Amino acid sequence: MSEFELLKKVARSIRYRELSQLKGTTIQIDDWGSIETLLIDFVQEHINDEQITQFKPSSPIAFLKYGLLDIEFTVSNTVIGDNYLQGVRLLHEFGWLGTDVVEDDDEISFLTMLVEDIERDSMFLRFYLKAQETIPLYESEFAYSDVIDSDGAQAVMEILDYLEKPTYDFPNRFKLTGAFLTNVSNFGLWKHFYL
């Protein structure tokens, strides 16, 4: 497909709805291991969706570096309803077109990725939660270079082991700073870029 055809397909098919009524909600999380259960209960209470088929956990590195939990759920397609945004304007607003973030030469690749995501016919619920109490600097516990070198997988396992133990990171209060539904998995990648 040409760039114009891809753009037309994405603009016509992409769906996005911000859940502004949830922004600002404070959630108490007692430990790293309870995040999934607690947030699934929260979603079922506030989104009224019993069909959560997948929970994508937050990056432990993002949590230790920024105090941020970036959580994605796969939910039923009907949850988004009819009151959603779409179109070329939406793509511009989120930095996918006509910005310095996405180079002109890469727009076809990005649009192709969006089309592939849309054709999976899934609906995603994304939460961004910011810790309200101080998180120790990531660098104070682990060398950042360890995560990006050949032993990166081992370093991530060490981080997860650290988070499973009682530490001063938890309990912690988290403020929900972003919540939205979309049929594109990485919709907030550039708007909420943190890695």
Residue pairs with C-beta under 8 A, 6 or more apart in sequence:
1 9
1 112
1 115
3 107
3 108
3 111
6 108
6 111
6 112
6 114
6 115
7 88
7 91
7 97
7 111
9 115
9 118
10 91
10 111
10 114
10 115
10 118
11 86
11 87
11 88
11 90
11 91
12 86
13 86
13 115
13 118
13 183
14 86
14 87
14 90
14 91
14 114
14 118
14 182
14 183
14 184
15 80
15 84
15 85
15 86
15 181
15 182
15 183
16 84
16 85
16 86
16 90
16 180
16 181
16 182
16 184
16 187
17 80
17 81
17 83
17 84
17 85
17 180
17 181
17 182
18 179
18 180
19 47
19 179
19 180
19 181
20 179
22 46
22 176
22 179
23 176
23 177
23 178
23 179
24 175
24 176
25 175
25 176
26 132
26 173
26 174
26 175
26 176
27 38
27 39
27 42
27 129
27 173
27 174
27 175
27 176
28 171
28 172
28 173
28 174
29 35
29 38
29 170
29 171
29 172
29 173
29 174
30 170
30 171
31 166
31 170
31 171
32 60
32 163
32 164
32 169
32 170
33 164
35 57
35 58
35 69
35 71
36 55
36 57
39 55
39 71
39 73
39 127
40 52
40 55
40 73
43 49
43 52
43 73
43 75
43 125
44 50
44 52
47 75
47 79
47 125
48 79
49 75
49 76
49 79
49 125
51 75
51 76
52 73
52 74
52 75
53 74
53 75
54 73
54 74
55 71
55 72
55 73
56 71
56 72
56 73
56 74
57 71
58 68
58 69
58 70
58 71
59 70
59 195
60 156
60 159
60 160
60 163
61 138
61 147
61 156
61 159
61 195
62 68
62 69
62 70
62 194
62 195
63 69
63 131
63 135
63 163
63 169
64 135
64 136
64 137
64 138
64 141
64 142
64 159
64 163
64 169
65 137
65 138
65 194
66 135
66 194
67 130
67 131
67 134
67 135
68 128
68 129
68 130
68 131
68 194
69 127
69 128
69 129
69 130
69 131
69 174
70 126
70 127
70 128
70 192
70 194
71 126
71 127
71 128
71 129
72 124
72 125
72 126
72 127
72 185
73 124
73 125
73 126
73 127
74 122
74 123
74 124
74 125
75 123
75 124
75 125
75 181
76 123
77 121
77 122
77 123
77 183
79 123
79 125
79 181
80 123
80 181
80 182
80 183
84 181
88 97
91 97
92 98
92 99
94 187
94 188
94 190
94 191
95 101
95 102
95 190
95 191
96 102
96 107
96 110
96 114
96 190
97 107
101 190
102 110
102 190
113 186
114 184
117 183
117 184
117 185
117 186
118 183
118 184
121 183
122 183
122 185
123 181
123 182
123 183
124 181
124 182
124 183
124 184
124 185
124 187
125 179
125 180
125 181
126 178
126 179
126 180
126 181
126 182
126 187
126 188
127 176
127 178
127 179
128 176
128 177
128 178
128 179
128 188
128 192
129 174
129 175
129 176
129 177
130 174
130 175
130 177
131 169
131 172
131 173
131 174
132 172
132 173
132 174
132 175
133 172
133 173
135 169
135 172
136 168
136 169
138 144
141 159
141 162
142 155
142 158
142 159
142 162
146 152
146 154
146 155
147 155
147 156
147 159
149 155
163 169
178 188
178 192
180 187
180 188
